[in-house]
Amino acid sequence: MALTTRWLPFADAASEGLPLGQLLRLSLFQVSVGMATVLLLGTLNRVMIVELSVPALVVAAMIALPVLIAPFRALMGFRSDTHRSALGWKRIPYLWFGSLWQMGGLAVMPFALLVLSGQQEVGPTWAGEVLAALAFLMTGLGLHMTQTAGLALASDRATDETRPRVVALLYVMFLLGMAISAIVIGWLLRDFAPFTLVRVVQGAALAGILLNLVALWKQEKLNPMSREEREAPRPEFRAAWADLMAGGTAGRLLAVVFLGTMAFNMQDVLLEPYGGEVLGLSVSSTTMLTSVWAIGALLGFGLAGRALLRGANAYRMAGTGLLVGIVAFSTVIFAAPMQAPALFFAGAGLIGLGGGLFAVSTLTAAMALAAGGVAGHGLALGAWGAAQATAAGLSIAIGGGVRDVVNHLALSGQMGEALSTPATGYSVVYHGEIALLFITLAVLGPLVRFKQAGSTTHSGGGRIGLADFPT
């Protein structure tokens, strides 16, 4: 047993109330969410732009739809916290219905995309856009609901001592799910055809619902509630929110999170098409980019956690992540004129590394904001997550739009012969992200003097706050 605890990763996350077997089974919902994320943010946007010739602006708008729902995850979590039912289940209903929404969205997704690309015999011309939007909304809603309820259920069953390691394990499983799914889906789509796309996406929908069924089975105990308990009024957020905003640095920190997330996410729908259209990479090769990015992000989490445990300043660490991001986007830009796919993959990994450092550091700072008053960690982290998710959704839409407009001008000759290449639109977006990173550094600067923001004081015995990542 001692040998197992010493060598098995996250073995110390198990407890009497949540044995390791049940914990590993519960973590499967994160694999399902990671797989859906790879499809939404990676594979499908590349397929729509390159193989199906859908305008990047339409693709960006479709992919931004589920991301823009993300700020409501705080509301989903709050509703599951206060859910009243005769059986007493709080998380299972949200986990189950989230799984159904996710499966339903992916089941109709490939047909909606084929109609969107013009392969339509009957019906109105706007059917493709409407069907695709519904498919993306359903998948996004299911994805966010499943992840929110699943992480909350894991937190309920863990003890105060093991909760940080439990949620860290679940977050790592999410990234591993993305990496493995990207490899498998990329291999399945190595010879692209519309019918192959249908089989792969619907297979992912089936795999997702099966993983979630195994994950939620007998994970929450029955706790019958009386009529009085079910009819009791719910608490309100208003007073706690006002207390959080009166903290002084909260507004600037949220601005940093918003700008930094915009900078790191504007290329989300463009990185894979960039590889295919500018560097001539295949679908399977560009899908591997998500794996490379995920590995970089895991490395960023590890490095940030180690540094913060040793007393590093969280804001300085966030600044390091921004600097890594500047190098990363510069690397991606230089990959086009040099026609160097290896340089392009290195840039994708550095984007993950910089984003990981930035996310963990700003999360730690957000934890410090909720040190007093009625504002708790949940509200501070919810605001952190809302700023991050909203910025991610907006940046995806803006990135696609800018690429379309600039490439239209460049390829029509209005920007001169030297810039009349497909790489021009992508390059403008990547340069804009570098500019945003510099702006974020300027906004971040005054916060560095707040030493308390770099504190690693935490209920997990000084462990990094990955445990408190917003759902």
Helices and strands as residue ranges (DSSP letters): H 2-7, G 11-13, H 20-26, H 28-38, I 39-43, H 44-46, I 47-51, H 56-68, G 70-72, H 73-81, H 92-116, H 127-157, H 163-188, H 194-216, H 227-231, H 238-245, H 250-265, H 271-277, H 283-309, H 314-338, H 341-369, H 377-411, G 417-419, H 423-444, G 445-449, G 451-454, G 465-468
